[in-house]
Amino acid sequence: MVCCAVLLLLNVLPGLAQEVPPVRKYPYQLTLGTQRIEIELYSLSEADAGERAVDIIDTLRARWQLLNQAGRMADAARAGTVALGPEAYALFDKLREFCQLSKGAFDPTDQPLRELWGFAPGALNYRVPRAEEIALAKQAVDCAQIELKPVPPTLFLANPRLRLQPERYATGWLLDQVVPLLAELPAAMLR
């Protein structure tokens, strides 16, 4: 019975009898600033994987440049309103949205608290700060003071003590940007 079913399938679906080339893994690496990104693309051909890798790497580099510009824009927005392009507006809007959705747990303005606790890069002074120190640092932390206007796209930080550092969220945001480019591949991994 099983033999007949296999023969029937092979007669009905001749494509199943043909040998399909194996999907192979093609690894790539990219360093952007201090971010090291490993890309594994799985494809039937090296040429296809290479073309897609170029698209992904170009997108990551362009978005990295945007992150660097966004940091400078955020610094300027402490002194006054800054004009934004559509991609920069989308980045700042996403940062603010995540802060609001997380009720402040994911606050892109939390650098003063990180430094106070010793969680900043290169800090070796991990300690529990005093309540007064925390209260003072909290005066410079509040994503609700990130003012964005969509038309024309602008950014203003209502509190000049805010320090908005979009590059701290680089890895997750960069990987989000290339997800649409991965849709056509059998599989891919970025880390």
MIVONU-486923 format. One line per field, with one value per residue (C-alpha): residue number from 1; residue in one letter; x, y, z. Coordinates in Angstrom, 1 decimal. Layout:
BEGIN
n: (NUM_...)
res: (a_...)
xx: (X_...)
yy: (Y_...)
zz: (Z_...)
//
This chain:
BEGIN
n: (1_2_3_4_5_6_7_8_9_10_11_12_13_14_15_16_17_18_19_20_21_22_23_24_25_26_27_28_29_30_31_32_33_34_35_36_37_38_39_40_41_42_43_44_45_46_47_48_49_50_51_52_53_54_55_56_57_58_59_60_61_62_63_64_65_66_67_68_69_70_71_72_73_74_75_76_77_78_79_80_81_82_83_84_85_86_87_88_89_90_91_92_93_94_95_96_97_98_99_100_101_102_103_104_105_106_107_108_109_110_111_112_113_114_115_116_117_118_119_120_121_122_123_124_125_126_127_128_129_130_131_132_133_134_135_136_137_138_139_140_141_142_143_144_145_146_147_148_149_150_151_152_153_154_155_156_157_158_159_160_161_162_163_164_165_166_167_168_169_170_171_172_173_174_175_176_177_178_179_180_181_182_183_184_185_186_187_188_189_190_191)
res: (m_v_c_c_a_v_l_l_l_l_n_v_l_p_g_l_a_q_e_v_p_p_v_r_k_y_p_y_q_l_t_l_g_t_q_r_i_e_i_e_l_y_s_l_s_e_a_d_a_g_e_r_a_v_d_i_i_d_t_l_r_a_r_w_q_l_l_n_q_a_g_r_m_a_d_a_a_r_a_g_t_v_a_l_g_p_e_a_y_a_l_f_d_k_l_r_e_f_c_q_l_s_k_g_a_f_d_p_t_d_q_p_l_r_e_l_w_g_f_a_p_g_a_l_n_y_r_v_p_r_a_e_e_i_a_l_a_k_q_a_v_d_c_a_q_i_e_l_k_p_v_p_p_t_l_f_l_a_n_p_r_l_r_l_q_p_e_r_y_a_t_g_w_l_l_d_q_v_v_p_l_l_a_e_l_p_a_a_m_l_r)
xx: (0.0_2.8_4.7_1.7_1.2_4.8_4.5_1.3_2.8_5.8_3.5_1.2_3.9_7.0_8.7_9.2_11.4_13.8_16.8_16.6_19.9_20.6_20.1_23.5_24.6_26.6_28.1_29.0_30.2_30.0_31.3_29.6_31.2_31.3_28.5_29.6_26.9_27.0_24.8_24.0_22.0_20.6_20.1_20.2_23.0_26.0_25.2_21.7_23.1_25.8_23.3_21.0_24.0_25.0_21.5_21.4_24.9_24.1_20.9_22.7_25.4_22.9_20.9_24.1_24.9_21.3_21.9_25.1_23.2_20.3_22.6_23.8_20.2_19.2_22.0_20.9_17.2_18.1_18.7_15.8_13.6_15.5_14.2_14.1_14.0_11.3_13.7_15.0_11.5_10.5_13.5_12.7_9.0_9.8_12.0_9.3_6.6_8.7_9.1_5.4_4.4_6.8_5.6_9.2_11.1_12.6_13.5_16.0_16.7_17.8_21.5_21.8_20.4_22.7_25.7_24.6_24.3_27.5_25.9_27.4_30.1_33.5_32.1_33.7_31.8_28.7_26.9_23.5_23.0_21.3_17.7_18.6_21.0_18.3_15.7_18.2_19.0_15.3_14.9_16.9_15.0_11.6_10.7_7.4_9.6_10.6_8.4_7.9_5.8_5.1_4.5_7.0_9.0_10.7_12.3_12.5_13.6_11.5_14.0_17.5_19.0_17.7_20.3_18.8_21.1_19.6_22.9_22.3_19.5_21.4_21.5_17.8_16.8_19.3_18.1_14.5_15.4_16.6_13.8_11.9_15.0_15.1_11.5_12.5_15.2_14.6_16.2_18.5_20.1_21.4_23.1)
yy: (0.0_2.5_1.6_2.3_5.7_6.7_5.6_7.5_10.6_10.4_10.0_12.8_15.2_14.6_17.6_15.7_13.1_15.8_16.5_20.0_21.7_22.1_25.3_26.5_28.9_32.0_34.0_37.7_40.1_43.9_46.3_49.6_51.7_49.4_47.2_43.9_42.3_38.7_37.8_34.3_33.9_30.6_30.3_28.0_29.9_31.9_34.6_35.2_35.2_37.7_40.1_40.0_40.5_43.6_45.0_44.2_45.7_48.8_49.3_48.8_51.3_53.9_53.4_53.6_57.0_58.1_57.0_59.1_62.1_61.5_61.8_65.2_66.3_65.3_67.5_70.4_69.9_70.8_74.3_74.6_73.0_70.8_69.9_66.1_64.0_61.3_58.5_60.5_61.4_57.7_56.8_59.4_58.5_54.8_55.6_57.7_55.1_52.3_54.6_55.2_51.6_50.5_53.2_54.6_51.3_51.8_55.5_56.8_59.8_57.6_58.2_60.3_57.4_54.9_57.1_57.5_53.8_53.1_51.4_53.6_52.2_52.1_52.9_51.1_52.8_50.5_51.6_52.3_56.0_58.1_59.0_62.7_61.8_59.7_62.6_65.0_62.7_62.0_65.7_65.1_61.9_62.0_60.8_62.8_65.9_64.6_66.8_65.6_67.2_65.3_68.2_69.5_66.8_68.4_67.5_69.6_68.5_70.6_70.0_71.2_68.7_65.8_63.7_61.5_58.8_56.8_55.0_53.0_51.3_50.7_46.9_46.3_49.2_48.3_44.7_45.9_47.8_44.8_42.4_43.2_42.3_38.9_37.9_36.2_34.0_30.4_31.4_34.0_35.0_38.3_39.0)
zz: (0.0_0.9_-2.2_-4.4_-2.7_-3.3_-7.0_-7.3_-5.8_-8.1_-11.2_-10.1_-8.9_-11.1_-9.6_-6.4_-8.2_-9.3_-7.1_-5.4_-4.7_-1.0_0.9_2.1_4.8_3.7_6.6_6.5_9.1_9.4_12.0_12.5_15.2_18.2_16.9_15.3_13.3_12.1_9.1_8.1_4.9_3.8_0.1_-2.9_-4.6_-3.5_-6.0_-4.6_-1.0_-2.1_-3.7_-0.7_1.6_-0.3_0.1_3.8_4.4_2.4_4.4_7.7_6.8_5.7_8.9_11.0_9.4_10.3_13.9_14.1_12.6_15.0_18.0_16.7_16.0_19.5_20.9_18.8_19.8_23.4_22.3_19.8_17.2_14.7_11.2_10.6_7.5_7.3_8.4_11.4_12.4_12.2_14.5_17.2_17.0_17.5_20.5_22.1_21.3_23.0_26.0_26.3_25.7_28.4_30.8_31.0_31.4_28.0_28.2_25.7_28.0_30.9_30.6_33.8_35.8_34.1_34.9_38.5_39.0_37.1_34.2_31.5_29.1_30.8_34.3_37.1_40.0_40.3_43.4_44.9_44.8_47.5_47.1_46.7_43.8_42.1_42.5_40.9_38.0_37.4_36.6_33.4_32.4_30.8_27.3_27.5_26.9_23.5_21.3_17.7_15.1_11.9_9.5_8.9_10.8_13.7_17.1_20.2_23.7_26.1_28.9_27.9_30.4_28.4_26.7_24.0_22.8_19.9_19.3_22.5_20.8_17.6_17.4_17.8_15.6_12.9_12.8_12.5_9.4_7.4_8.3_5.0_3.1_4.7_3.7_0.5_1.9_3.1_6.4_7.9_11.2_12.3_15.6)
//
